[in-house]
């Protein structure tokens, strides 16, 4: 009751306090003008997002992990023109991503992960959004192509579009960004692997797509790469032996745990369980022959390359088939 009579609040942080029900719009209408930071994350708030209230000074809006449903307000750039951080992840939102999101000039972080959003990605990203650094729209039902206009986001460093229905090729305009982490796994992207990937990248996850062709030799310069996942594609040809030189891969446990492989390996007979923390898996769909002298090798079906990890990758230990337990989407 006390809280509902406060009309000059600037910061409202009520995360993880077991709030249930809908947003009290009357109260928010009282505080909307002064409010700069609103965090209602990790509650059980339901209903739709406010479509009428104007929050001219809100810079941080965290509503993740609730029960919100309905569409994102189509005029969100007019309602919240000062937004810098927007996290609506893990709700039940549906409909299209508003085109007006690409008009919020001060936006730094955009997280819409794990909703039921559909339609295409906004096409009108522009240089006025140079502050946008993180975009995560994974685990939705987004279709169409990755817009080439995202290349205007010069400071974009983390781009996560995994587990959608995206198709087409990865636009080369993304090389104009400052990307250090790409996750496009679980889509229907096709074409060749991007040879333009910059040397600063530490995560490159393109598994479960329709990519074809070879691994680009230019990837030999990706010395900061820690996670490389190319499983379940249509790749062919030779694997560059320079992959042995990815010295940044000194710990790969998180990469392994994020996949759904059996931990038991077969090579004609059952072998011992593998301690994933002691190996590096460059996760490929196919491998045929492993050469301990470091020469290029061809690939064949249902195998992965396993290498010992110390401070520097030493040599290939063995190669054998692996069975998959689950598909990419959970």
N, C-alpha and C positions, 0 to 999 in steps of 0.2 A: 504493500500500500504506500509506504514511504517513497519507494522508487518512482511510483507512477505520478507523484506530484512534483518531481524534479523536472524543471523545464530548461535549465541552462547547462546541462551536461555536455561535455565535449568528447569524453571517452567512455564507452560502455563496453565492458569486458565481462561477459557472463558465460564463459566457455566451460563445458563439462560440469554443469550444475543441475542436470536432470530436469531442465525446463521442458514442459509438454504443452501441447496446444498450438494455437496460432499466434502470429505476431500482433500485439495490441496496437493497431494503427493509430488510434487516438493519441496515445502517448507518444508514438514516434512522430506524429505531426507536430507535437509540442517541441520536440528536441531536434527536429530534422535540420534546422538552419545552423545550429551551433555544432552539431556532431561532426567529429573528424575521424573517429576510430570506433568501429562497431565489430565486436567479436562475439558471436553466439554459437560458435562451433561446438561439435560433440554434445548435442542435446537431442531432444526428440520433438523438435518444432515441426509442425506440418502446415499444410495450406500452401498458398501460392506466394510468390515474391510480390512486394508492393509495386504496383504499376503506376500509381499516381503521385506518391510522395516524392518530393524533390529534396535531395541531400546535396546542396551545392558545395559543401566543404569537406565531405567525406573523402578521405584518402585511402583508408584501409577498411575493407569489408570482408569479413571471414564468416561464412555461413556453412562451412563444410561439415559433413557427417551429421546431417539432420534428415528430416523426412519431407523436405520441400518438394512440391510437385508443380506441374504447369510449366509454361514457357518462361524464358528470361525476358524481361521487359524489352520490347523492340526499340524503345527510345532510351535505353540505359545511358547513352552518352549525354542526353539532356537532363536526365534525373540525377546523375552522378558524374558531372564533367571533370571532377578533380581526382578521380580514382587513380591510385597508384598500385594497390594490391587488391586483387579480386580473386577470391577462392570460393567456388560454389560446388566443389567436388563432393562425391559420394552422397548424392541426393537422388531424387526421382524426377528431375527436370526433363522435359521433352520439348519437341519443336526444334526450330532452326536456331543456329547461333546468330544473334542479331548483327546485321551489317554495321550497326552503329558502334559496335565494340571497337572497330578499326578507326573510329573517330575520337576515341579517348586518348588525347595526346600525351598525358603524363603517365600512362599505364606502364608499370614495370613488370608485374607478375600477373599472369592469367592462368588460372587452374580450373578446368571444368571436367576433370577426370571422373569417370564412373557415374555417368548419368544415362539418360536415354535420348540424347540429342541426335538429330538426324539432319538430312540436307547436306549442303556443301559447306566448306570452310569459307569465311568471308574473303572476297577477292580484292578488296580495296585497301590493303595495307600500304602505308606510305611513309615517307621520310619524316613526317611530323611525329612519328612514334619511335624515335631513335632510342628512347629510354627502355623499351620493352626488351627484357632479358630472358624471361622464362615463359614458355607456352606449353601447357600440358592439357591436351584434349583427348587423352587416351581412354579406351574402354567406353566408346559410344557407338553410334551407328552412322558416323559421318561417311559420305560417299563422294565421288568425284575426284578431281585431281588436287594435288598440293599447289596452291596458287603461286605463280612465279613472282607475284608482288611481295611475297614474304622476303624476297631478297632486298627489299628496301629497309628492312629492320636491321640496320648495321650492327647493333649491339646485342642482337639475339644470340644467346649462348647455349641455352638448353631447349630443345624442341622434341616433344614427346607426342607422337600421333599414333601410337601402337593400338592394335586391336580395334580397328574400324573397318570400313569397306573402301578405303582409298584405292585408286587405280592410276594407271599411267606411269610416267617416269618421274624420277626425282628432279625437280627443276634445277638447272645449273646455276640459276640466280642465287641459290642459297650460299654459294661460295663468297658472296659479298657480305655475309653475316659473320659473326665472331663465334661460330658454333664450336663448342667443346664436347657436347653430348647429343647424340641423335638416337632416337628409338622409334623406328617405323615398323617394328615387328607386327605380324598378324594382320596384314592387309593383302591387297592384290596388286601391289606395285610391280612394275615390270621394267624391261630394258636392261642396260648394263649397269654394273656397280659404279657409283660416282668416283671418277678418278681425281676430282678436284678437292677431295677432302683435305683439310689443312692439317699441318703437323701438330697443332695444339690439341687435337681431339683426344679424349680419354675414353669415350664410350661410343661404340658403333654397333648398333643392334638392328639388323635388317632381316632377321629370321622369318620364316613362314610367309614368303612372298613368291613372286614369279620371276625374280631376277635371273638373267641368263648371262652367258659369256664367262670371262675369266676374272680372277682377282687382279686389279690393276697393279702394275709394278710400282707406280708412284706411291702406293701404300707402304712401300719399304721405308719411307721417311716418317712414318707415324710413330715416332719413338716414345711418345707419351701415352700411347694407347694401352689401356688396362683391360678393357672388355671388348672382344670381337665375337659377334654371334651372327653367323651366316647360314644357320641350319635351315633345312627344308626350303631350298630354292632349286633352280635348274642350272646351277653353275657347272662348268666343264673346264677341260684343259689342265694346265699345270698349276701347282701351288708354288709361289715363289719361296725359295729357301730363306729369303731375308726375313720371313716371319719368325725365324729363330732369334732374331736380334731385337725383339720387342722387350727391352730391358725394364720397362715400367711395369710389366706384368709380374710383380712379386707377390701378389696375393689375389687369388681369383675365386675365393670361396663364394662370394656373393653372386658371381656370374653363374656358378654351377647350381647354387640353391634356387636361383630364379627360373631354372628350367625343370622339366618334369621327366628327367631320364631315370631309368632304373640305376641303382648304385651297384648292381651286380653285372659284371662284364663276362661275355662269353667269347671264347676263341676255340671252338670245337669241343671244349669241355669247360666246366665251371671254374672260374678263377676266384681268387680272394676278393673281398670287398676293397674298394679303392678309397683311400683317405683323400677326399676332394681338396682338403686344404694343402696337400702336398703336391698337387699337380696343376698344370695349366691346361685347359682345354680350349683350343681354338676351334670353336664349334662349327664344323662343316657338315654338310649333309652326306658327302661322299668322300671316301679315301680308298685308294687301291694299294699303294705300296709305300712303305716308310723306309727311307734310306738314312742310316745312321751317320753317313758321311756328309749329310746336309744338302744333298743334291735335290733338284726339283722332283716332285712325285706326282703321279696321276691319282685321280680319285675313283672310288667305286662306292657302291650303295651301302647305306646303313653302317657307317663307321665314323669314328672321330679320331683326331690326332691328340695324343696325350704326351705331354712333355714334363720333365721334372723342373721344378721351380726352386731356384736359390736366389741370390741377388741378380743372377743373370741366367737365362735359359741355357742349359748345357747341351742336352741331346734328346732325341726321341727315345722313349722307352719301349712302347709297343703300340700296336694298332689292332683293334678288334671290333666286332659288331656290338652295337648297343640296341636294346629294345626300348621303345618309347611307351610310356604308360598313358600319357594324356596328350591331347592336342594343345595348341597354343592357348586358346581362350579358356578361362576357367569359369 
